[in-house]
Amino acid sequence: MGERIKAHCNECCRKTNQGILYEQSIKQEEDKIYYSSVSRYIMIQCLGCDSISFMTFEKFGIEKKQPESEWDEICHQYPEADIFDMGDFEILAEEIYGRFPAIIRDVYEEIESAVKHNALLLTGLGLRTLIEAICIQQNILVAKKKPSKMALKKLFF
């Protein structure tokens, strides 16, 4: 690991020094419709926590005499950097959810992680699972009888 770059680390929740483990570049040119691009693919490792990420850099130019230093560039990192950078954000304080039964605490921690990563679908599924786990733990029974169509119409219309 010789070369280093600065990039976001999801484990450290900030930009850190990253060592380059592997790098591959591909250059493409199209003469008929002038277009040139350089794709750079790199595997990086955080020098703080050792987590590994994959990054792509796409540079492209669409004018014939445009120098490469003026090309547009798009960068992607996988897994995606946490856009919210919530750090130590908690929905509930640890002393509160620490008293939950183990299964409910585990589901809660997964929901909190999904919220931090902006995984809205997973957050919704987790909340539904959490409600079901609480109902099971508290012996709350769910009605087996489906509501009639008439009852649903009154409810929604």
N, C-alpha and C positions, 0 to 999 in steps of 0.2 A: 504494500500500500504506500505508494509514493506521493501521488498527487492528492490534494485535498480541495474540497469545495464547501461552501456554507449552504445548508439546506434544512428544511423543517424536519424535526424528529417527533413523531407522535408519542413515543415513550417519554421523552424528556419535555414535551409540550412547548418547544421553542426551536429557534434556529440554532443549529450546532455545527461544529466542524465534522465533516464526513470524509472518510477515506474512500477512494475509488478502488473497488475490487476488480472490476472488469469494464472495459470500454470498447465499443464498436461504432465506427462511423461509416455511413454510406452516402456517396454523392451521386446525384442524378441530374441529367441535363436533357432538355427537349429542345431540338433545333427548330422544328416547324412552328410551334407557338413557343416563343422564348419563355422558358421556365427552368430555373435551376433550384435545387434544394440540397441541403445537407442534413442528414438525420444522424443524431448522436444518441446512442443507447448506453446507459451506464448503470452498474450495480454499485450501490454505496453502502457503507457501514458507519453508523454513528460512532464517533470516537469516545463518547461518554458512556453509552449503555450497550453498545454492540448490536443494536437492532439493524436489520438490513432492509433497504428500499431499492426500488427500480425507478430510474428517471429517463425520460425521453426529451430531447431538444430537437425541434424542427425549425430550421432556418430556410427561408426561401426568398427568391427574388424574381420579379416578373418583368424587369426592364433589361434590355441587352447590355448596357454599359454601367449598370448599377453595381458599385463595389460590394463585396460580400459583407463588409462592416455595416452597410446600410440595409441589409435584408431584414425582413420581419422574422420574429422568433416566437415560437410557442413552446412552453415547457409543461410537462405533466410529471407528476410523481405518484407512484403506487407503493403502498396504499396511499390514498389521497391524504394530503395534509388536512388536519382538523381546521376548518375555516373559522370555527368559533373560538378556538384556543381557550377553553374554559378552565384550564389548569386544574385547581382543586375544587371546582364547583361540585356541590352536593345538593340534591333536592331535599333530603332530610339529613340532619346531623347524625354522625356515626353512633353517638350514644343512644339515639332513638332507634335506628334500624338495627343496631347491634343486639337489641333485646328480642328481635323477631325470631321465630322458629327458623332453622337452617334453610329449609326449602324456600321459604318466603324471602329470606335475606338474599339468597342466591339469585332469585328472579329479580328482586329489586336492584341488585348490583348490575345485572345485565341490562335492565332498563336504563339505568343511569349512564352506562357506557354507550348505549344506542343513542341517547339524547346528546351526549358529548360529540358523537360522530355524525350527527345530523341524519341518522338512519330512521326516518319517520315511520316507515312501515314496520320495522322491527320494534320500534318504541310502542306502536299501537298494539301489535301482537303481544308484546311483553306485558302491557297494561291489562289486556284481557286475561292473560295467563295468571297475572298477579291476583286479579279479582277472583278467578276460579280457585286459586290456591288458598286464598283467605276464606272463601266460602266452604271449601272442603275442611280446612283446619277448624273452622268455627261450627261445623256441622249444619250449615245453612243449606236447606234443600231448595232445589229449583223446581218450579211447577212442571210437571210432565205433560199437562194438557196444553195443546196449542190454542191460542186465542181464535175466536171465530172471525170470519171475514167482516161481519157487521161490527164487531168490537174494534177491529183494526181501522175500519172506515171512520168510526166515531173518534178514534184516537188521532188520526192524521188529517181528517178533513173537516 
